Amino acid sequence: MKKRIPSFLLALCLLLTIPAHAAQEAPETFAPVRQKTYAGQFSDVPPASVFFDNVAALYEYGLTVGQSDGTYRPETSMTVGQVVIFAGRIRSLYRTGSAEDGPAGFAGEGTTAAEPYLWYLQAEGVLDHDLDQALTQTATRAQVAHVLAGVLPEEVLPNVNDSLITQAYASRRFIRDVSEYTPYYRDILSLYRKGISAGSDSAGTYLPDAPITRGAAAAMLTRMVDPSLRITPQWTLADLYSAAGTRMEDLIEPGKQILSPVSDEEMDEAIRYMLAAGQSQLTLYYPGVTANRARQVMEQALAVLKRYCEQSYNTVYCNYTIAGVVTLLFSAAGTGGHLEEYRAATMEAAIAVHDQLWESGEITPDMTQYEKAQVYYGWICGHCEYDYQAGDESISHIAYSLFQNGSAVCDGYTGAYNLLLKLEGIDCEALSNDSHIWTVATLDGVLYHIDTTWGDSTGVVSYEYFAMTPERSRLYHSW
């Protein structure tokens, strides 16, 4: 009488005795050869079928022979076991060059059709034991994601859509039916990142609880094997992050109209009132004003204005009347009559940098303010050289020069950096002493000092001067 080993014991034995080929080194590249030519073998997959290219590739790579009646049945649902079989074949194709050599070492008397593929994938570290008891059940799309997510390593199946998916998902405009409570949600998002899935509609809906059809599975499976079949969702996200249309005055917290400011706090209110209105002239009233008092008001206003160096003003002209009216007109040295043109060009360039960093994925919605500020710090230091020839009348003292010419001095560096931070909604201002100016920013609720000028002083980006505590900043600056 023949003795029969229970399937779970057989599984244990097979897992403890991994065939030699399962432990071999993985190939550096994965470019499987199409072993056959699809010539209409499946009567229910004509050239007009939405899944034609995928089913044809599935056949040509030796991953399916279809049904016994000569059909593929693209609309038929699949079981978890059938999905596991396909996944095992792809893993084996990657590891051994053959779709069946890997799982073959796990076949034995009494095993079901799917078990050798399951055990092979588990031995390879691709699958856990979550689905051990679900092989005969109809597979949900979430379960399919779990089976496929780890079949191929990232060097073979890279996250080609990583930035797009991160931003799209974080916006909740796309893939809305997947949340952190969705089974295998990380695996689902992985398929989007790798170009394996784009969802079932224009919003990228995944339908995680819906059964998977053989046609939809063919699309996912062949995208894993053939890079030319991978897809990038055609989603427009620019409006989610673009700073287009932002004006200089939008970056200022509006102040109050104070006609006779005395303290620096009151002058700050008056200056912000002017800037938020998009103006460059401040009219104040000091009855009985003298020349000396008018000069003091002018110097105080200019000192306060330096906190907002991203606005590109660094000079002031003062007129006063015996009636006590003091008129301050702000401009920038070296700009002649072109300051408004320069300000507009500066704003346009800063918006372009902001949007490009978001579009490229260097900045993403899940980043902290600290991380975003660090990216902008690196950009400023990497795109500017210190202008050692700059005199008092040089435009290197304003952000325009950094964006347009790639050169600046400290107030140009700081103005450009603060402009980028404010486009990001980060609270910051400039702090100065008699010979230098740098940034003070609140990042994630913590006050930091940031000196982009000194960060760019060695020819390479030095982060020693990024996010300094006030105590550390005192080692380099006095104020």
Secondary structure as the mmCIF struct_conf table of DSSP 4:
data_model
#
loop_
_struct_conf.conf_type_id
_struct_conf.id
_struct_conf.beg_label_comp_id
_struct_conf.beg_label_asym_id
_struct_conf.beg_label_seq_id
_struct_conf.end_label_comp_id
_struct_conf.end_label_asym_id
_struct_conf.end_label_seq_id
HELX_RH_AL_P HELX_RH_AL_P1 SER A 7 LEU A 16
BEND BEND1 THR A 17 THR A 17
HELX_RH_3T_P HELX_RH_3T_P1 ALA A 20 ALA A 23
BEND BEND2 GLN A 24 GLN A 24
HELX_LH_PP_P HELX_LH_PP_P1 GLU A 25 PRO A 27
BEND BEND3 GLU A 28 GLU A 28
HELX_LH_PP_P HELX_LH_PP_P2 PRO A 32 ARG A 34
BEND BEND4 LYS A 36 LYS A 36
BEND BEND5 ALA A 39 GLY A 40
BEND BEND6 PHE A 42 PHE A 42
TURN_TY1_P TURN_TY1_P1 SER A 43 ASP A 44
TURN_TY1_P TURN_TY1_P2 PRO A 47 ALA A 48
BEND BEND7 SER A 49 SER A 49
TURN_TY1_P TURN_TY1_P3 VAL A 50 PHE A 51
HELX_RH_AL_P HELX_RH_AL_P2 PHE A 52 GLU A 60
TURN_TY1_P TURN_TY1_P4 TYR A 61 GLY A 62
BEND BEND8 LEU A 63 LEU A 63
TURN_TY1_P TURN_TY1_P5 SER A 68 ASP A 69
BEND BEND9 GLY A 70 GLY A 70
TURN_TY1_P TURN_TY1_P6 PRO A 74 GLU A 75
BEND BEND10 THR A 76 THR A 76
STRN STRN1 SER A 77 SER A 77
STRN STRN2 THR A 79 THR A 79
HELX_RH_AL_P HELX_RH_AL_P3 VAL A 80 THR A 96
BEND BEND11 GLY A 97 SER A 98
TURN_TY1_P TURN_TY1_P7 ALA A 99 GLU A 100
HELX_RH_AL_P HELX_RH_AL_P4 ASP A 101 ALA A 104
TURN_TY1_P TURN_TY1_P8 GLY A 105 PHE A 106
TURN_TY1_P TURN_TY1_P9 GLU A 109 GLY A 110
BEND BEND12 ALA A 113 ALA A 114
HELX_RH_AL_P HELX_RH_AL_P5 GLU A 115 ALA A 123
TURN_TY1_P TURN_TY1_P10 GLU A 124 GLY A 125
BEND BEND13 VAL A 126 VAL A 126
BEND BEND14 HIS A 129 HIS A 129
TURN_TY1_P TURN_TY1_P11 ASP A 130 GLN A 133
TURN_TY1_P TURN_TY1_P12 LEU A 135 THR A 136
BEND BEND15 GLN A 137 GLN A 137
STRN STRN3 THR A 138 THR A 138
HELX_LH_PP_P HELX_LH_PP_P3 ALA A 139 ALA A 139
STRN STRN4 THR A 140 THR A 140
HELX_RH_AL_P HELX_RH_AL_P6 ARG A 141 LEU A 148
TURN_TY1_P TURN_TY1_P13 ALA A 149 GLY A 150
BEND BEND16 VAL A 151 LEU A 152
TURN_TY1_P TURN_TY1_P14 GLU A 154 VAL A 156
BEND BEND17 LEU A 157 LEU A 157
TURN_TY1_P TURN_TY1_P15 VAL A 160 ASN A 161
HELX_RH_AL_P HELX_RH_AL_P7 ASP A 162 SER A 171
TURN_TY1_P TURN_TY1_P16 ARG A 172 ARG A 172
BEND BEND18 ARG A 173 ILE A 175
TURN_TY1_P TURN_TY1_P17 ARG A 176 ASP A 177
TURN_TY1_P TURN_TY1_P18 GLU A 180 TYR A 181
BEND BEND19 THR A 182 THR A 182
TURN_TY1_P TURN_TY1_P19 PRO A 183 TYR A 184
HELX_RH_AL_P HELX_RH_AL_P8 TYR A 185 ARG A 193
TURN_TY1_P TURN_TY1_P20 LYS A 194 GLY A 195
BEND BEND20 ILE A 196 ILE A 196
BEND BEND21 SER A 200 ASP A 201
TURN_TY1_P TURN_TY1_P21 SER A 202 ALA A 203
TURN_TY1_P TURN_TY1_P22 PRO A 208 ASP A 209
BEND BEND22 ALA A 210 ALA A 210
STRN STRN5 PRO A 211 PRO A 211
HELX_LH_PP_P HELX_LH_PP_P4 ILE A 212 ILE A 212
STRN STRN6 THR A 213 THR A 213
HELX_RH_AL_P HELX_RH_AL_P9 ARG A 214 VAL A 225
HELX_RH_3T_P HELX_RH_3T_P2 PRO A 227 LEU A 229
HELX_RH_AL_P HELX_RH_AL_P10 ALA A 238 TYR A 241
TURN_TY1_P TURN_TY1_P23 ALA A 244 GLY A 245
HELX_RH_3T_P HELX_RH_3T_P3 MET A 248 LEU A 251
BEND BEND23 ILE A 252 ILE A 252
BEND BEND24 LEU A 259 SER A 260
BEND BEND25 SER A 263 SER A 263
HELX_RH_AL_P HELX_RH_AL_P11 ASP A 264 ALA A 276
TURN_TY1_P TURN_TY1_P24 ALA A 277 GLY A 278
STRN STRN7 GLN A 281 TYR A 285
TURN_TY1_P TURN_TY1_P25 PRO A 287 GLY A 288
HELX_RH_AL_P HELX_RH_AL_P12 ALA A 291 LEU A 305
HELX_RH_3T_P HELX_RH_3T_P4 LYS A 306 GLN A 311
STRN STRN8 THR A 315 TYR A 320
TURN_TY1_P TURN_TY1_P26 ILE A 322 ALA A 323
BEND BEND26 GLY A 324 GLY A 324
STRN STRN9 VAL A 325 SER A 331
TURN_TY1_P TURN_TY1_P27 ALA A 333 GLY A 334
TURN_TY1_P TURN_TY1_P28 GLY A 336 GLY A 337
HELX_RH_AL_P HELX_RH_AL_P13 LEU A 339 GLU A 359
TURN_TY1_P TURN_TY1_P29 SER A 360 GLY A 361
BEND BEND27 GLU A 362 ILE A 363
TURN_TY1_P TURN_TY1_P30 PRO A 365 ASP A 366
BEND BEND28 MET A 367 MET A 367
HELX_RH_AL_P HELX_RH_AL_P14 GLN A 369 GLY A 382
BEND BEND29 HIS A 383 HIS A 383
STRN STRN10 GLU A 385 TYR A 386
TURN_TY1_P TURN_TY1_P31 TYR A 388 GLN A 389
TURN_TY1_P TURN_TY1_P32 ASP A 392 GLU A 393
HELX_RH_3T_P HELX_RH_3T_P5 ILE A 395 HIS A 397
BEND BEND30 ILE A 398 ILE A 398
HELX_RH_AL_P HELX_RH_AL_P15 ALA A 399 ASN A 405
BEND BEND31 GLY A 406 GLY A 406
STRN STRN11 SER A 407 ALA A 408
HELX_RH_AL_P HELX_RH_AL_P16 CYS A 410 LEU A 423
TURN_TY1_P TURN_TY1_P33 GLU A 424 GLY A 425
STRN STRN12 CYS A 428 SER A 432
BEND BEND32 ASP A 434 SER A 435
STRN STRN13 ILE A 437 LEU A 443
TURN_TY1_P TURN_TY1_P34 ASP A 444 GLY A 445
STRN STRN14 VAL A 446 ILE A 450
HELX_RH_AL_P HELX_RH_AL_P17 THR A 452 GLY A 455
TURN_TY1_P TURN_TY1_P35 ASP A 456 ASP A 456
BEND BEND33 SER A 457 VAL A 460
HELX_RH_3T_P HELX_RH_3T_P6 TYR A 463 TYR A 465
BEND BEND34 PHE A 466 ALA A 467
STRN STRN15 MET A 468 MET A 468
HELX_RH_AL_P HELX_RH_AL_P18 PRO A 470 ARG A 474
TURN_TY1_P TURN_TY1_P36 LEU A 475 TYR A 476
#
